[in-house]
Amino acid sequence: MPDKILTCQNCHNPFVYSEYEQKLDSKNSRPTPIYDTICASIKASGQKHPPKPKK
Ligand SMILES: [Zn+2]
């Protein structure tokens, strides 16, 4: 299973979904990530502290 290049659904930057991560996620029956690590952490913290909506 080779490394995959995925596109972040938030910032649309490509990121590597490594063979190791693919194996780990399939082992834990987790879905393929849609965000890179940076945006995933922003989204995770954003859910706890939602930003004020822009006008
Ligand atoms: Zn991103």
mmCIF file of the protein (N, C-alpha, C, O) and its ligand, coordinates in Angstrom:
data_MODEL
# 
_entry.id   MODEL 
# 
loop_
_entity.id 
_entity.type 
_entity.pdbx_number_of_molecules 
1 polymer     1 
2 non-polymer 1 
# 
_entity_poly.entity_id                      1 
_entity_poly.type                           'polypeptide(L)' 
_entity_poly.nstd_linkage                   no 
_entity_poly.nstd_monomer                   no 
_entity_poly.pdbx_seq_one_letter_code       MPDKILTCQNCHNPFVYSEYEQKLDSKNSRPTPIYDTICASIKASGQKHPPKPKK 
_entity_poly.pdbx_seq_one_letter_code_can   MPDKILTCQNCHNPFVYSEYEQKLDSKNSRPTPIYDTICASIKASGQKHPPKPKK 
_entity_poly.pdbx_strand_id                 A 
# 
loop_
_entity_poly_seq.entity_id 
_entity_poly_seq.num 
_entity_poly_seq.mon_id 
_entity_poly_seq.hetero 
1 1  MET n 
1 2  PRO n 
1 3  ASP n 
1 4  LYS n 
1 5  ILE n 
1 6  LEU n 
1 7  THR n 
1 8  CYS n 
1 9  GLN n 
1 10 ASN n 
1 11 CYS n 
1 12 HIS n 
1 13 ASN n 
1 14 PRO n 
1 15 PHE n 
1 16 VAL n 
1 17 TYR n 
1 18 SER n 
1 19 GLU n 
1 20 TYR n 
1 21 GLU n 
1 22 GLN n 
1 23 LYS n 
1 24 LEU n 
1 25 ASP n 
1 26 SER n 
1 27 LYS n 
1 28 ASN n 
1 29 SER n 
1 30 ARG n 
1 31 PRO n 
1 32 THR n 
1 33 PRO n 
1 34 ILE n 
1 35 TYR n 
1 36 ASP n 
1 37 THR n 
1 38 ILE n 
1 39 CYS n 
1 40 ALA n 
1 41 SER n 
1 42 ILE n 
1 43 LYS n 
1 44 ALA n 
1 45 SER n 
1 46 GLY n 
1 47 GLN n 
1 48 LYS n 
1 49 HIS n 
1 50 PRO n 
1 51 PRO n 
1 52 LYS n 
1 53 PRO n 
1 54 LYS n 
1 55 LYS n 
# 
loop_
_struct_asym.id 
_struct_asym.entity_id 
A 1 
B 2 
# 
loop_
_chem_comp.id 
_chem_comp.type 
_chem_comp.mon_nstd_flag 
ALA 'L-peptide linking' y 
ARG 'L-peptide linking' y 
ASN 'L-peptide linking' y 
ASP 'L-peptide linking' y 
CYS 'L-peptide linking' y 
GLN 'L-peptide linking' y 
GLU 'L-peptide linking' y 
GLY 'peptide linking'   y 
HIS 'L-peptide linking' y 
ILE 'L-peptide linking' y 
LEU 'L-peptide linking' y 
LYS 'L-peptide linking' y 
MET 'L-peptide linking' y 
PHE 'L-peptide linking' y 
PRO 'L-peptide linking' y 
SER 'L-peptide linking' y 
THR 'L-peptide linking' y 
TYR 'L-peptide linking' y 
VAL 'L-peptide linking' y 
ZN  non-polymer         . 
# 
_pdbx_entity_nonpoly.entity_id   2 
_pdbx_entity_nonpoly.name        ? 
_pdbx_entity_nonpoly.comp_id     ZN 
# 
_pdbx_nonpoly_scheme.asym_id         B 
_pdbx_nonpoly_scheme.entity_id       2 
_pdbx_nonpoly_scheme.mon_id          ZN 
_pdbx_nonpoly_scheme.ndb_seq_num     1 
_pdbx_nonpoly_scheme.pdb_seq_num     101 
_pdbx_nonpoly_scheme.auth_seq_num    101 
_pdbx_nonpoly_scheme.pdb_mon_id      ZN 
_pdbx_nonpoly_scheme.auth_mon_id     ZN 
_pdbx_nonpoly_scheme.pdb_strand_id   A 
_pdbx_nonpoly_scheme.pdb_ins_code    . 
# 
loop_
_atom_site.group_PDB 
_atom_site.id 
_atom_site.type_symbol 
_atom_site.label_atom_id 
_atom_site.label_alt_id 
_atom_site.label_comp_id 
_atom_site.label_asym_id 
_atom_site.label_entity_id 
_atom_site.label_seq_id 
_atom_site.pdbx_PDB_ins_code 
_atom_site.Cartn_x 
_atom_site.Cartn_y 
_atom_site.Cartn_z 
_atom_site.occupancy 
_atom_site.B_iso_or_equiv 
_atom_site.pdbx_formal_charge 
_atom_site.auth_seq_id 
_atom_site.auth_comp_id 
_atom_site.auth_asym_id 
_atom_site.auth_atom_id 
_atom_site.pdbx_PDB_model_num 
ATOM   1   N  N  . MET A 1 1  ? 0.861   -1.200 0.000  1.00 0.00 ? 1   MET A N  1 
ATOM   2   C  CA . MET A 1 1  ? 0.000   0.000  0.000  1.00 0.00 ? 1   MET A CA 1 
ATOM   3   C  C  . MET A 1 1  ? 0.901   1.256  0.000  1.00 0.00 ? 1   MET A C  1 
ATOM   4   O  O  . MET A 1 1  ? 1.533   1.557  1.013  1.00 0.00 ? 1   MET A O  1 
ATOM   5   N  N  . PRO A 1 2  ? 0.962   1.973  -1.108 1.00 0.00 ? 2   PRO A N  1 
ATOM   6   C  CA . PRO A 1 2  ? 1.840   3.146  -1.163 1.00 0.00 ? 2   PRO A CA 1 
ATOM   7   C  C  . PRO A 1 2  ? 1.244   4.353  -0.447 1.00 0.00 ? 2   PRO A C  1 
ATOM   8   O  O  . PRO A 1 2  ? 0.054   4.383  -0.136 1.00 0.00 ? 2   PRO A O  1 
ATOM   9   N  N  . ASP A 1 3  ? 2.084   5.334  -0.194 1.00 0.00 ? 3   ASP A N  1 
ATOM   10  C  CA . ASP A 1 3  ? 1.600   6.590  0.372  1.00 0.00 ? 3   ASP A CA 1 
ATOM   11  C  C  . ASP A 1 3  ? 0.622   7.241  -0.592 1.00 0.00 ? 3   ASP A C  1 
ATOM   12  O  O  . ASP A 1 3  ? 0.761   7.122  -1.809 1.00 0.00 ? 3   ASP A O  1 
ATOM   13  N  N  . LYS A 1 4  ? -0.373  7.933  -0.036 1.00 0.00 ? 4   LYS A N  1 
ATOM   14  C  CA . LYS A 1 4  ? -1.348  8.629  -0.879 1.00 0.00 ? 4   LYS A CA 1 
ATOM   15  C  C  . LYS A 1 4  ? -1.205  10.126 -0.666 1.00 0.00 ? 4   LYS A C  1 
ATOM   16  O  O  . LYS A 1 4  ? -0.861  10.585 0.423  1.00 0.00 ? 4   LYS A O  1 
ATOM   17  N  N  . ILE A 1 5  ? -1.471  10.867 -1.713 1.00 0.00 ? 5   ILE A N  1 
ATOM   18  C  CA . ILE A 1 5  ? -1.525  12.315 -1.596 1.00 0.00 ? 5   ILE A CA 1 
ATOM   19  C  C  . ILE A 1 5  ? -2.992  12.712 -1.613 1.00 0.00 ? 5   ILE A C  1 
ATOM   20  O  O  . ILE A 1 5  ? -3.691  12.518 -2.608 1.00 0.00 ? 5   ILE A O  1 
ATOM   21  N  N  . LEU A 1 6  ? -3.448  13.272 -0.497 1.00 0.00 ? 6   LEU A N  1 
ATOM   22  C  CA . LEU A 1 6  ? -4.840  13.712 -0.393 1.00 0.00 ? 6   LEU A CA 1 
ATOM   23  C  C  . LEU A 1 6  ? -4.894  15.229 -0.382 1.00 0.00 ? 6   LEU A C  1 
ATOM   24  O  O  . LEU A 1 6  ? -3.901  15.895 -0.093 1.00 0.00 ? 6   LEU A O  1 
ATOM   25  N  N  . THR A 1 7  ? -6.062  15.767 -0.698 1.00 0.00 ? 7   THR A N  1 
ATOM   26  C  CA . THR A 1 7  ? -6.238  17.216 -0.669 1.00 0.00 ? 7   THR A CA 1 
ATOM   27  C  C  . THR A 1 7  ? -7.075  17.589 0.539  1.00 0.00 ? 7   THR A C  1 
ATOM   28  O  O  . THR A 1 7  ? -8.157  17.042 0.753  1.00 0.00 ? 7   THR A O  1 
ATOM   29  N  N  . CYS A 1 8  ? -6.565  18.525 1.327  1.00 0.00 ? 8   CYS A N  1 
ATOM   30  C  CA . CYS A 1 8  ? -7.278  18.992 2.502  1.00 0.00 ? 8   CYS A CA 1 
ATOM   31  C  C  . CYS A 1 8  ? -8.574  19.685 2.075  1.00 0.00 ? 8   CYS A C  1 
ATOM   32  O  O  . CYS A 1 8  ? -8.569  20.535 1.184  1.00 0.00 ? 8   CYS A O  1 
ATOM   33  N  N  . GLN A 1 9  ? -9.694  19.310 2.727  1.00 0.00 ? 9   GLN A N  1 
ATOM   34  C  CA . GLN A 1 9  ? -10.991 19.884 2.375  1.00 0.00 ? 9   GLN A CA 1 
ATOM   35  C  C  . GLN A 1 9  ? -11.170 21.293 2.930  1.00 0.00 ? 9   GLN A C  1 
ATOM   36  O  O  . GLN A 1 9  ? -12.137 21.977 2.592  1.00 0.00 ? 9   GLN A O  1 
ATOM   37  N  N  . ASN A 1 10 ? -10.245 21.726 3.777  1.00 0.00 ? 10  ASN A N  1 
ATOM   38  C  CA . ASN A 1 10 ? -10.335 23.071 4.352  1.00 0.00 ? 10  ASN A CA 1 
ATOM   39  C  C  . ASN A 1 10 ? -9.481  24.073 3.582  1.00 0.00 ? 10  ASN A C  1 
ATOM   40  O  O  . ASN A 1 10 ? -9.986  25.085 3.094  1.00 0.00 ? 10  ASN A O  1 
ATOM   41  N  N  . CYS A 1 11 ? -8.180  23.785 3.476  1.00 0.00 ? 11  CYS A N  1 
ATOM   42  C  CA . CYS A 1 11 ? -7.276  24.739 2.832  1.00 0.00 ? 11  CYS A CA 1 
ATOM   43  C  C  . CYS A 1 11 ? -6.884  24.305 1.420  1.00 0.00 ? 11  CYS A C  1 
ATOM   44  O  O  . CYS A 1 11 ? -6.187  25.041 0.721  1.00 0.00 ? 11  CYS A O  1 
ATOM   45  N  N  . HIS A 1 12 ? -7.319  23.131 1.000  1.00 0.00 ? 12  HIS A N  1 
ATOM   46  C  CA . HIS A 1 12 ? -7.070  22.600 -0.348 1.00 0.00 ? 12  HIS A CA 1 
ATOM   47  C  C  . HIS A 1 12 ? -5.593  22.404 -0.658 1.00 0.00 ? 12  HIS A C  1 
ATOM   48  O  O  . HIS A 1 12 ? -5.190  22.378 -1.821 1.00 0.00 ? 12  HIS A O  1 
ATOM   49  N  N  . ASN A 1 13 ? -4.805  22.268 0.375  1.00 0.00 ? 13  ASN A N  1 
ATOM   50  C  CA . ASN A 1 13 ? -3.402  21.919 0.175  1.00 0.00 ? 13  ASN A CA 1 
ATOM   51  C  C  . ASN A 1 13 ? -3.263  20.402 0.157  1.00 0.00 ? 13  ASN A C  1 
ATOM   52  O  O  . ASN A 1 13 ? -3.962  19.708 0.895  1.00 0.00 ? 13  ASN A O  1 
ATOM   53  N  N  . PRO A 1 14 ? -2.368  19.882 -0.679 1.00 0.00 ? 14  PRO A N  1 
ATOM   54  C  CA . PRO A 1 14 ? -2.128  18.442 -0.668 1.00 0.00 ? 14  PRO A CA 1 
ATOM   55  C  C  . PRO A 1 14 ? -1.345  18.032 0.575  1.00 0.00 ? 14  PRO A C  1 
ATOM   56  O  O  . PRO A 1 14 ? -0.469  18.760 1.042  1.00 0.00 ? 14  PRO A O  1 
ATOM   57  N  N  . PHE A 1 15 ? -1.671  16.873 1.091  1.00 0.00 ? 15  PHE A N  1 
ATOM   58  C  CA . PHE A 1 15 ? -0.918  16.336 2.224  1.00 0.00 ? 15  PHE A CA 1 
ATOM   59  C  C  . PHE A 1 15 ? -0.753  14.835 2.053  1.00 0.00 ? 15  PHE A C  1 
ATOM   60  O  O  . PHE A 1 15 ? -1.522  14.182 1.347  1.00 0.00 ? 15  PHE A O  1 
ATOM   61  N  N  . VAL A 1 16 ? 0.254   14.310 2.705  1.00 0.00 ? 16  VAL A N  1 
ATOM   62  C  CA . VAL A 1 16 ? 0.586   12.886 2.569  1.00 0.00 ? 16  VAL A CA 1 
ATOM   63  C  C  . VAL A 1 16 ? -0.190  12.067 3.584  1.00 0.00 ? 16  VAL A C  1 
ATOM   64  O  O  . VAL A 1 16 ? -0.175  12.343 4.783  1.00 0.00 ? 16  VAL A O  1 
ATOM   65  N  N  . TYR A 1 17 ? -0.870  11.047 3.065  1.00 0.00 ? 17  TYR A N  1 
ATOM   66  C  CA . TYR A 1 17 ? -1.508  10.050 3.904  1.00 0.00 ? 17  TYR A CA 1 
ATOM   67  C  C  . TYR A 1 17 ? -0.630  8.805  3.776  1.00 0.00 ? 17  TYR A C  1 
ATOM   68  O  O  . TYR A 1 17 ? -0.745  8.027  2.829  1.00 0.00 ? 17  TYR A O  1 
ATOM   69  N  N  . SER A 1 18 ? 0.229   8.653  4.744  1.00 0.00 ? 18  SER A N  1 
ATOM   70  C  CA . SER A 1 18 ? 1.281   7.656  4.612  1.00 0.00 ? 18  SER A CA 1 
ATOM   71  C  C  . SER A 1 18 ? 0.751   6.224  4.757  1.00 0.00 ? 18  SER A C  1 
ATOM   72  O  O  . SER A 1 18 ? -0.337  5.983  5.280  1.00 0.00 ? 18  SER A O  1 
ATOM   73  N  N  . GLU A 1 19 ? 1.560   5.305  4.277  1.00 0.00 ? 19  GLU A N  1 
ATOM   74  C  CA . GLU A 1 19 ? 1.224   3.884  4.377  1.00 0.00 ? 19  GLU A CA 1 
ATOM   75  C  C  . GLU A 1 19 ? 0.981   3.497  5.832  1.00 0.00 ? 19  GLU A C  1 
ATOM   76  O  O  . GLU A 1 19 ? 0.065   2.736  6.143  1.00 0.00 ? 19  GLU A O  1 
ATOM   77  N  N  . TYR A 1 20 ? 1.814   4.030  6.710  1.00 0.00 ? 20  TYR A N  1 
ATOM   78  C  CA . TYR A 1 20 ? 1.686   3.750  8.140  1.00 0.00 ? 20  TYR A CA 1 
ATOM   79  C  C  . TYR A 1 20 ? 0.345   4.235  8.675  1.00 0.00 ? 20  TYR A C  1 
ATOM   80  O  O  . TYR A 1 20 ? -0.321  3.517  9.421  1.00 0.00 ? 20  TYR A O  1 
ATOM   81  N  N  . GLU A 1 21 ? -0.062  5.464  8.296  1.00 0.00 ? 21  GLU A N  1 
ATOM   82  C  CA . GLU A 1 21 ? -1.338  6.017  8.754  1.00 0.00 ? 21  GLU A CA 1 
ATOM   83  C  C  . GLU A 1 21 ? -2.521  5.236  8.176  1.00 0.00 ? 21  GLU A C  1 
ATOM   84  O  O  . GLU A 1 21 ? -3.529  5.023  8.849  1.00 0.00 ? 21  GLU A O  1 
ATOM   85  N  N  . GLN A 1 22 ? -2.377  4.817  6.924  1.00 0.00 ? 22  GLN A N  1 
ATOM   86  C  CA . GLN A 1 22 ? -3.445  4.029  6.295  1.00 0.00 ? 22  GLN A CA 1 
ATOM   87  C  C  . GLN A 1 22 ? -3.664  2.717  7.032  1.00 0.00 ? 22  GLN A C  1 
ATOM   88  O  O  . GLN A 1 22 ? -4.798  2.301  7.269  1.00 0.00 ? 22  GLN A O  1 
ATOM   89  N  N  . LYS A 1 23 ? -2.561  2.075  7.390  1.00 0.00 ? 23  LYS A N  1 
ATOM   90  C  CA . LYS A 1 23 ? -2.655  0.806  8.123  1.00 0.00 ? 23  LYS A CA 1 
ATOM   91  C  C  . LYS A 1 23 ? -3.261  1.026  9.506  1.00 0.00 ? 23  LYS A C  1 
ATOM   92  O  O  . LYS A 1 23 ? -4.109  0.257  9.959  1.00 0.00 ? 23  LYS A O  1 
ATOM   93  N  N  . LEU A 1 24 ? -2.811  2.085  10.164 1.00 0.00 ? 24  LEU A N  1 
ATOM   94  C  CA . LEU A 1 24 ? -3.296  2.419  11.500 1.00 0.00 ? 24  LEU A CA 1 
ATOM   95  C  C  . LEU A 1 24 ? -4.802  2.700  11.482 1.00 0.00 ? 24  LEU A C  1 
ATOM   96  O  O  . LEU A 1 24 ? -5.540  2.223  12.344 1.00 0.00 ? 24  LEU A O  1 
ATOM   97  N  N  . ASP A 1 25 ? -5.247  3.479  10.491 1.00 0.00 ? 25  ASP A N  1 
ATOM   98  C  CA . ASP A 1 25 ? -6.657  3.845  10.391 1.00 0.00 ? 25  ASP A CA 1 
ATOM   99  C  C  . ASP A 1 25 ? -7.534  2.654  10.034 1.00 0.00 ? 25  ASP A C  1 
ATOM   100 O  O  . ASP A 1 25 ? -8.639  2.517  10.559 1.00 0.00 ? 25  ASP A O  1 
ATOM   101 N  N  . SER A 1 26 ? -7.050  1.796  9.149  1.00 0.00 ? 26  SER A N  1 
ATOM   102 C  CA . SER A 1 26 ? -7.854  0.627  8.793  1.00 0.00 ? 26  SER A CA 1 
ATOM   103 C  C  . SER A 1 26 ? -7.928  -0.351 9.967  1.00 0.00 ? 26  SER A C  1 
ATOM   104 O  O  . SER A 1 26 ? -8.932  -1.038 10.156 1.00 0.00 ? 26  SER A O  1 
ATOM   105 N  N  . LYS A 1 27 ? -6.861  -0.400 10.742 1.00 0.00 ? 27  LYS A N  1 
ATOM   106 C  CA . LYS A 1 27 ? -6.817  -1.244 11.933 1.00 0.00 ? 27  LYS A CA 1 
ATOM   107 C  C  . LYS A 1 27 ? -7.836  -0.777 12.966 1.00 0.00 ? 27  LYS A C  1 
ATOM   108 O  O  . LYS A 1 27 ? -8.502  -1.589 13.608 1.00 0.00 ? 27  LYS A O  1 
ATOM   109 N  N  . ASN A 1 28 ? -7.950  0.542  13.118 1.00 0.00 ? 28  ASN A N  1 
ATOM   110 C  CA . ASN A 1 28 ? -8.889  1.139  14.079 1.00 0.00 ? 28  ASN A CA 1 
ATOM   111 C  C  . ASN A 1 28 ? -10.225 1.495  13.437 1.00 0.00 ? 28  ASN A C  1 
ATOM   112 O  O  . ASN A 1 28 ? -11.036 2.202  14.034 1.00 0.00 ? 28  ASN A O  1 
ATOM   113 N  N  . SER A 1 29 ? -10.448 1.010  12.232 1.00 0.00 ? 29  SER A N  1 
ATOM   114 C  CA . SER A 1 29 ? -11.641 1.312  11.413 1.00 0.00 ? 29  SER A CA 1 
ATOM   115 C  C  . SER A 1 29 ? -12.016 2.783  11.443 1.00 0.00 ? 29  SER A C  1 
ATOM   116 O  O  . SER A 1 29 ? -13.164 3.161  11.679 1.00 0.00 ? 29  SER A O  1 
ATOM   117 N  N  . ARG A 1 30 ? -10.995 3.599  11.193 1.00 0.00 ? 30  ARG A N  1 
ATOM   118 C  CA . ARG A 1 30 ? -11.235 5.034  11.061 1.00 0.00 ? 30  ARG A CA 1 
ATOM   119 C  C  . ARG A 1 30 ? -11.283 5.392  9.594  1.00 0.00 ? 30  ARG A C  1 
ATOM   120 O  O  . ARG A 1 30 ? -10.607 4.765  8.779  1.00 0.00 ? 30  ARG A O  1 
ATOM   121 N  N  . PRO A 1 31 ? -12.083 6.406  9.240  1.00 0.00 ? 31  PRO A N  1 
ATOM   122 C  CA . PRO A 1 31 ? -12.176 6.795  7.830  1.00 0.00 ? 31  PRO A CA 1 
ATOM   123 C  C  . PRO A 1 31 ? -10.930 7.530  7.364  1.00 0.00 ? 31  PRO A C  1 
ATOM   124 O  O  . PRO A 1 31 ? -10.121 7.987  8.172  1.00 0.00 ? 31  PRO A O  1 
ATOM   125 N  N  . THR A 1 32 ? -10.790 7.635  6.057  1.00 0.00 ? 32  THR A N  1 
ATOM   126 C  CA . THR A 1 32 ? -9.691  8.391  5.471  1.00 0.00 ? 32  THR A CA 1 
ATOM   127 C  C  . THR A 1 32 ? -9.800  9.849  5.897  1.00 0.00 ? 32  THR A C  1 
ATOM   128 O  O  . THR A 1 32 ? -10.879 10.436 5.814  1.00 0.00 ? 32  THR A O  1 
ATOM   129 N  N  . PRO A 1 33 ? -8.702  10.439 6.350  1.00 0.00 ? 33  PRO A N  1 
ATOM   130 C  CA . PRO A 1 33 ? -8.779  11.848 6.784  1.00 0.00 ? 33  PRO A CA 1 
ATOM   131 C  C  . PRO A 1 33 ? -9.098  12.772 5.618  1.00 0.00 ? 33  PRO A C  1 
ATOM   132 O  O  . PRO A 1 33 ? -8.664  12.532 4.491  1.00 0.00 ? 33  PRO A O  1 
ATOM   133 N  N  . ILE A 1 34 ? -9.853  13.821 5.888  1.00 0.00 ? 34  ILE A N  1 
ATOM   134 C  CA . ILE A 1 34 ? -10.170 14.804 4.846  1.00 0.00 ? 34  ILE A CA 1 
ATOM   135 C  C  . ILE A 1 34 ? -9.450  16.116 5.083  1.00 0.00 ? 34  ILE A C  1 
ATOM   136 O  O  . ILE A 1 34 ? -9.427  16.986 4.213  1.00 0.00 ? 34  ILE A O  1 
ATOM   137 N  N  . TYR A 1 35 ? -8.857  16.258 6.272  1.00 0.00 ? 35  TYR A N  1 
ATOM   138 C  CA . TYR A 1 35 ? -8.083  17.468 6.572  1.00 0.00 ? 35  TYR A CA 1 
ATOM   139 C  C  . TYR A 1 35 ? -6.638  17.094 6.860  1.00 0.00 ? 35  TYR A C  1 
ATOM   140 O  O  . TYR A 1 35 ? -6.355  15.996 7.340  1.00 0.00 ? 35  TYR A O  1 
ATOM   141 N  N  . ASP A 1 36 ? -5.722  18.016 6.564  1.00 0.00 ? 36  ASP A N  1 
ATOM   142 C  CA . ASP A 1 36 ? -4.347  17.793 6.970  1.00 0.00 ? 36  ASP A CA 1 
ATOM   143 C  C  . ASP A 1 36 ? -4.234  17.969 8.485  1.00 0.00 ? 36  ASP A C  1 
ATOM   144 O  O  . ASP A 1 36 ? -5.189  18.375 9.147  1.00 0.00 ? 36  ASP A O  1 
ATOM   145 N  N  . THR A 1 37 ? -3.067  17.662 9.015  1.00 0.00 ? 37  THR A N  1 
ATOM   146 C  CA . THR A 1 37 ? -2.920  17.666 10.481 1.00 0.00 ? 37  THR A CA 1 
ATOM   147 C  C  . THR A 1 37 ? -3.172  19.039 11.070 1.00 0.00 ? 37  THR A C  1 
ATOM   148 O  O  . THR A 1 37 ? -3.739  19.155 12.156 1.00 0.00 ? 37  THR A O  1 
ATOM   149 N  N  . ILE A 1 38 ? -2.755  20.083 10.364 1.00 0.00 ? 38  ILE A N  1 
ATOM   150 C  CA . ILE A 1 38 ? -2.934  21.458 10.857 1.00 0.00 ? 38  ILE A CA 1 
ATOM   151 C  C  . ILE A 1 38 ? -4.418  21.805 10.925 1.00 0.00 ? 38  ILE A C  1 
ATOM   152 O  O  . ILE A 1 38 ? -4.909  22.255 11.960 1.00 0.00 ? 38  ILE A O  1 
ATOM   153 N  N  . CYS A 1 39 ? -5.125  21.594 9.828  1.00 0.00 ? 39  CYS A N  1 
ATOM   154 C  CA . CYS A 1 39 ? -6.549  21.935 9.791  1.00 0.00 ? 39  CYS A CA 1 
ATOM   155 C  C  . CYS A 1 39 ? -7.358  21.024 10.705 1.00 0.00 ? 39  CYS A C  1 
ATOM   156 O  O  . CYS A 1 39 ? -8.350  21.458 11.291 1.00 0.00 ? 39  CYS A O  1 
ATOM   157 N  N  . ALA A 1 40 ? -6.948  19.777 10.830 1.00 0.00 ? 40  ALA A N  1 
ATOM   158 C  CA . ALA A 1 40 ? -7.648  18.860 11.731 1.00 0.00 ? 40  ALA A CA 1 
ATOM   159 C  C  . ALA A 1 40 ? -7.573  19.361 13.169 1.00 0.00 ? 40  ALA A C  1 
ATOM   160 O  O  . ALA A 1 40 ? -8.555  19.286 13.908 1.00 0.00 ? 40  ALA A O  1 
ATOM   161 N  N  . SER A 1 41 ? -6.411  19.871 13.564 1.00 0.00 ? 41  SER A N  1 
ATOM   162 C  CA . SER A 1 41 ? -6.268  20.389 14.926 1.00 0.00 ? 41  SER A CA 1 
ATOM   163 C  C  . SER A 1 41 ? -7.018  21.705 15.090 1.00 0.00 ? 41  SER A C  1 
ATOM   164 O  O  . SER A 1 41 ? -7.560  21.985 16.159 1.00 0.00 ? 41  SER A O  1 
ATOM   165 N  N  . ILE A 1 42 ? -7.048  22.512 14.034 1.00 0.00 ? 42  ILE A N  1 
ATOM   166 C  CA . ILE A 1 42 ? -7.828  23.763 14.070 1.00 0.00 ? 42  ILE A CA 1 
ATOM   167 C  C  . ILE A 1 42 ? -9.320  23.431 14.205 1.00 0.00 ? 42  ILE A C  1 
ATOM   168 O  O  . ILE A 1 42 ? -10.034 24.034 15.006 1.00 0.00 ? 42  ILE A O  1 
ATOM   169 N  N  . LYS A 1 43 ? -9.771  22.461 13.404 1.00 0.00 ? 43  LYS A N  1 
ATOM   170 C  CA . LYS A 1 43 ? -11.181 22.056 13.461 1.00 0.00 ? 43  LYS A CA 1 
ATOM   171 C  C  . LYS A 1 43 ? -11.523 21.489 14.828 1.00 0.00 ? 43  LYS A C  1 
ATOM   172 O  O  . LYS A 1 43 ? -12.594 21.765 15.367 1.00 0.00 ? 43  LYS A O  1 
ATOM   173 N  N  . ALA A 1 44 ? -10.624 20.703 15.388 1.00 0.00 ? 44  ALA A N  1 
ATOM   174 C  CA . ALA A 1 44 ? -10.862 20.081 16.691 1.00 0.00 ? 44  ALA A CA 1 
ATOM   175 C  C  . ALA A 1 44 ? -10.972 21.146 17.781 1.00 0.00 ? 44  ALA A C  1 
ATOM   176 O  O  . ALA A 1 44 ? -11.859 21.076 18.631 1.00 0.00 ? 44  ALA A O  1 
ATOM   177 N  N  . SER A 1 45 ? -10.078 22.124 17.756 1.00 0.00 ? 45  SER A N  1 
ATOM   178 C  CA . SER A 1 45 ? -10.131 23.187 18.753 1.00 0.00 ? 45  SER A CA 1 
ATOM   179 C  C  . SER A 1 45 ? -11.266 24.163 18.458 1.00 0.00 ? 45  SER A C  1 
ATOM   180 O  O  . SER A 1 45 ? -11.830 24.763 19.374 1.00 0.00 ? 45  SER A O  1 
ATOM   181 N  N  . GLY A 1 46 ? -11.601 24.321 17.164 1.00 0.00 ? 46  GLY A N  1 
ATOM   182 C  CA . GLY A 1 46 ? -12.686 25.208 16.762 1.00 0.00 ? 46  GLY A CA 1 
ATOM   183 C  C  . GLY A 1 46 ? -14.040 24.737 17.245 1.00 0.00 ? 46  GLY A C  1 
ATOM   184 O  O  . GLY A 1 46 ? -14.948 25.541 17.456 1.00 0.00 ? 46  GLY A O  1 
ATOM   185 N  N  . GLN A 1 47 ? -14.174 23.420 17.420 1.00 0.00 ? 47  GLN A N  1 
ATOM   186 C  CA . GLN A 1 47 ? -15.450 22.894 17.902 1.00 0.00 ? 47  GLN A CA 1 
ATOM   187 C  C  . GLN A 1 47 ? -15.663 23.226 19.366 1.00 0.00 ? 47  GLN A C  1 
ATOM   188 O  O  . GLN A 1 47 ? -16.792 23.402 19.822 1.00 0.00 ? 47  GLN A O  1 
ATOM   189 N  N  . LYS A 1 48 ? -14.549 23.309 20.100 1.00 0.00 ? 48  LYS A N  1 
ATOM   190 C  CA . LYS A 1 48 ? -14.655 23.651 21.513 1.00 0.00 ? 48  LYS A CA 1 
ATOM   191 C  C  . LYS A 1 48 ? -14.822 25.156 21.697 1.00 0.00 ? 48  LYS A C  1 
ATOM   192 O  O  . LYS A 1 48 ? -15.565 25.619 22.563 1.00 0.00 ? 48  LYS A O  1 
ATOM   193 N  N  . HIS A 1 49 ? -14.108 25.905 20.857 1.00 0.00 ? 49  HIS A N  1 
ATOM   194 C  CA . HIS A 1 49 ? -14.158 27.360 20.926 1.00 0.00 ? 49  HIS A CA 1 
ATOM   195 C  C  . HIS A 1 49 ? -14.500 27.915 19.549 1.00 0.00 ? 49  HIS A C  1 
ATOM   196 O  O  . HIS A 1 49 ? -13.600 28.345 18.827 1.00 0.00 ? 49  HIS A O  1 
ATOM   197 N  N  . PRO A 1 50 ? -15.760 27.918 19.169 1.00 0.00 ? 50  PRO A N  1 
ATOM   198 C  CA . PRO A 1 50 ? -16.119 28.354 17.830 1.00 0.00 ? 50  PRO A CA 1 
ATOM   199 C  C  . PRO A 1 50 ? -15.762 29.809 17.586 1.00 0.00 ? 50  PRO A C  1 
ATOM   200 O  O  . PRO A 1 50 ? -16.024 30.660 18.436 1.00 0.00 ? 50  PRO A O  1 
ATOM   201 N  N  . PRO A 1 51 ? -15.173 30.106 16.445 1.00 0.00 ? 51  PRO A N  1 
ATOM   202 C  CA . PRO A 1 51 ? -14.806 31.502 16.147 1.00 0.00 ? 51  PRO A CA 1 
ATOM   203 C  C  . PRO A 1 51 ? -16.044 32.350 15.875 1.00 0.00 ? 51  PRO A C  1 
ATOM   204 O  O  . PRO A 1 51 ? -17.085 31.833 15.472 1.00 0.00 ? 51  PRO A O  1 
ATOM   205 N  N  . LYS A 1 52 ? -15.920 33.659 16.099 1.00 0.00 ? 52  LYS A N  1 
ATOM   206 C  CA . LYS A 1 52 ? -17.030 34.545 15.821 1.00 0.00 ? 52  LYS A CA 1 
ATOM   207 C  C  . LYS A 1 52 ? -17.265 34.622 14.323 1.00 0.00 ? 52  LYS A C  1 
ATOM   208 O  O  . LYS A 1 52 ? -16.313 34.710 13.547 1.00 0.00 ? 52  LYS A O  1 
ATOM   209 N  N  . PRO A 1 53 ? -18.524 34.590 13.913 1.00 0.00 ? 53  PRO A N  1 
ATOM   210 C  CA . PRO A 1 53 ? -18.797 34.646 12.461 1.00 0.00 ? 53  PRO A CA 1 
ATOM   211 C  C  . PRO A 1 53 ? -18.391 35.999 11.869 1.00 0.00 ? 53  PRO A C  1 
ATOM   212 O  O  . PRO A 1 53 ? -18.539 37.052 12.489 1.00 0.00 ? 53  PRO A O  1 
ATOM   213 N  N  . LYS A 1 54 ? -17.871 35.917 10.634 1.00 0.00 ? 54  LYS A N  1 
ATOM   214 C  CA . LYS A 1 54 ? -17.464 37.149 9.957  1.00 0.00 ? 54  LYS A CA 1 
ATOM   215 C  C  . LYS A 1 54 ? -18.682 37.842 9.355  1.00 0.00 ? 54  LYS A C  1 
ATOM   216 O  O  . LYS A 1 54 ? -19.627 37.180 8.924  1.00 0.00 ? 54  LYS A O  1 
ATOM   217 N  N  . LYS A 1 55 ? -18.661 39.139 9.326  1.00 0.00 ? 55  LYS A N  1 
ATOM   218 C  CA . LYS A 1 55 ? -19.765 39.873 8.729  1.00 0.00 ? 55  LYS A CA 1 
ATOM   219 C  C  . LYS A 1 55 ? -19.435 40.281 7.294  1.00 0.00 ? 55  LYS A C  1 
ATOM   220 O  O  . LYS A 1 55 ? -20.255 40.912 6.628  1.00 0.00 ? 55  LYS A O  1 
HETATM 221 ZN ZN . ZN  B 2 .  ? -5.686  22.111 5.513  1.00 0.00 2 101 ZN  A ZN 1 
# 
